[in-house]
Amino acid sequence: MIEYRNELIKVQSKRYKTVINISDKVISNLSMYVQNRSFINESGGVLLGYKVKEHNVIIIDDLSLPDKEDESSMIKFIRKSISHILKINKSSLNNSFCIGNWHTHPVSNPTPSLIDLSTWKKELSECKSSFGFQVYIICGIDGFKVWLGEENTENIAECFECEKSEGIYI
């Protein structure tokens, strides 16, 4: 699990030899929706960014935020608001694209539910991106986890924070 902190965070999928850079802006926004009280419903949205193909790096530099039109309860979040689509369309003007989604779970150490896994596999089979992967983030109370799904095989692998030396990613 990766702790929330206001800095760029790098994770990697060793299975797919892919590094994912998550901007400090995205981390800051994710941390605002932590379900750390019993009355806080699940939140979620889409992840926006791009892939640097020659380096096998995915950059997540923006996200959509929950909207009052979304369906939300303590254990469920469904994107229903047009605001997510509008955010995707606006980001495409800057060469950013929808590269996955995020949502919260009301637990310390988040793991995907059976519904999450089923939804992700459906998205991997139906929503093809230009770079063949989808990124999924689940935000828990004490931190978040990242998964990378491959569209061709529908396999999903957990990603882990990259190694640091003296506070700098290597």
C-alpha positions in Angstrom: 0.0 0.0 0.0 1.2 3.5 -0.8 0.7 6.3 1.8 -0.9 9.6 0.8 1.7 12.3 0.4 1.7 15.5 -1.6 4.4 14.6 -4.1 4.8 12.7 -7.4 4.6 9.0 -6.8 6.0 6.3 -9.1 4.7 2.8 -9.2 5.6 -0.1 -11.4 4.2 -3.3 -12.8 7.1 -5.7 -13.0 4.8 -8.1 -14.9 4.3 -5.6 -17.7 7.6 -3.6 -17.3 5.6 -0.4 -17.1 6.2 2.6 -14.7 3.2 4.8 -13.7 3.9 8.4 -12.6 1.0 9.8 -10.5 1.2 13.6 -10.1 1.1 15.3 -6.8 -2.2 17.0 -7.9 -3.8 13.7 -8.5 -2.6 12.3 -5.1 -3.9 15.4 -3.3 -7.3 15.1 -4.9 -7.5 11.4 -4.1 -6.7 12.0 -0.5 -9.6 14.4 -0.2 -12.1 11.6 -0.7 -10.9 9.1 1.9 -13.8 7.3 3.6 -12.5 7.7 7.1 -16.0 8.3 8.7 -19.0 6.0 8.7 -21.2 8.6 7.0 -18.9 9.2 4.0 -20.0 7.4 0.8 -17.8 5.9 -1.8 -16.4 8.4 -4.4 -14.7 7.9 -7.7 -13.9 9.1 -11.2 -11.7 8.6 -14.2 -7.9 8.9 -14.4 -6.5 11.1 -17.2 -3.0 11.1 -18.7 -0.9 9.7 -21.5 1.8 7.1 -22.3 5.4 7.8 -23.2 5.6 4.9 -25.6 9.4 4.8 -26.1 10.0 4.6 -22.3 7.0 2.4 -21.3 5.8 5.0 -18.8 2.2 6.1 -18.1 1.7 9.6 -16.8 -1.4 10.3 -14.7 -1.7 14.0 -14.5 -5.4 14.6 -13.9 -8.7 13.0 -12.8 -12.4 13.6 -12.7 -14.1 14.1 -9.4 -17.4 12.8 -8.0 -20.5 14.8 -8.9 -23.9 15.0 -7.2 -25.4 13.1 -10.2 -23.2 10.0 -9.6 -24.8 7.2 -7.6 -23.0 6.7 -4.3 -23.5 4.8 -1.1 -21.2 3.4 1.7 -20.2 0.5 -0.5 -21.0 1.5 -4.1 -20.0 4.2 -6.6 -21.4 4.4 -10.1 -20.3 7.2 -12.5 -23.5 8.7 -13.9 -22.7 12.3 -14.3 -21.9 13.8 -17.7 -19.1 15.7 -15.9 -16.7 12.7 -16.3 -17.3 12.6 -20.1 -16.8 16.4 -20.3 -13.5 16.1 -18.4 -12.3 13.4 -20.7 -13.2 15.4 -23.8 -11.5 18.6 -22.4 -8.4 16.7 -21.5 -8.1 15.2 -25.0 -7.5 18.7 -26.3 -4.2 18.6 -24.4 -3.4 15.1 -25.6 -4.5 13.4 -22.3 -6.9 10.6 -22.4 -8.9 8.4 -20.1 -6.5 5.7 -18.9 -8.5 4.1 -16.1 -10.6 4.9 -13.1 -10.4 5.4 -9.3 -12.7 4.9 -6.4 -12.7 4.6 -2.6 -13.2 1.8 -0.2 -14.0 2.3 3.5 -11.1 0.1 4.7 -7.5 0.7 5.8 -5.9 -1.6 3.2 -8.0 -1.6 0.0 -8.4 -4.6 -2.3 -10.6 -5.0 -5.3 -14.0 -6.6 -4.6 -15.5 -9.3 -6.9 -17.6 -6.5 -8.4 -14.5 -4.4 -9.0 -12.7 -7.3 -10.7 -15.7 -8.1 -12.9 -16.1 -4.5 -13.9 -12.4 -4.1 -14.7 -12.4 -7.2 -16.9 -15.4 -5.9 -18.7 -13.8 -2.6 -19.3 -10.6 -4.3 -20.5 -12.5 -6.3 -23.1 -14.8 -3.4 -24.2 -12.8 -0.2 -23.9 -9.6 -0.3 -26.0 -7.1 2.4 -25.5 -4.3 3.4 -27.8 -1.7 1.9 -25.5 -3.3 -1.4 -24.4 -3.6 -0.9 -20.7 -6.0 0.5 -18.1 -5.0 1.8 -14.7 -7.1 1.3 -11.6 -6.7 3.0 -8.2 -8.5 2.1 -5.0 -8.2 4.6 -2.2 -8.4 3.2 1.4 -8.2 5.0 4.7 -4.5 4.7 5.2 -3.3 4.7 1.6 -4.0 3.5 -1.9 -3.2 0.7 -4.3 -2.7 0.7 -8.0 -3.4 -2.1 -10.6 -2.6 -2.3 -14.2 -4.9 -4.2 -16.6 -3.8 -5.5 -20.0 -6.5 -5.1 -22.6 -5.4 -8.0 -24.8 -5.4 -10.7 -22.1 -7.6 -9.0 -19.5 -5.0 -9.8 -16.9 -4.7 -7.5 -13.9 -1.5 -7.0 -11.9 -0.9 -5.0 -8.8 1.7 -2.3 -9.0 4.2 -1.3 -6.3 6.0 1.8 -5.5 9.3 2.2 -7.2 12.5 2.0 -5.2 14.1 5.1 -3.8 17.6 6.1 -2.8 18.0 9.0 -0.5 14.4 10.1 -1.2 14.8 10.0 -5.0 13.3 7.4 -7.3 15.9 5.3 -9.1 
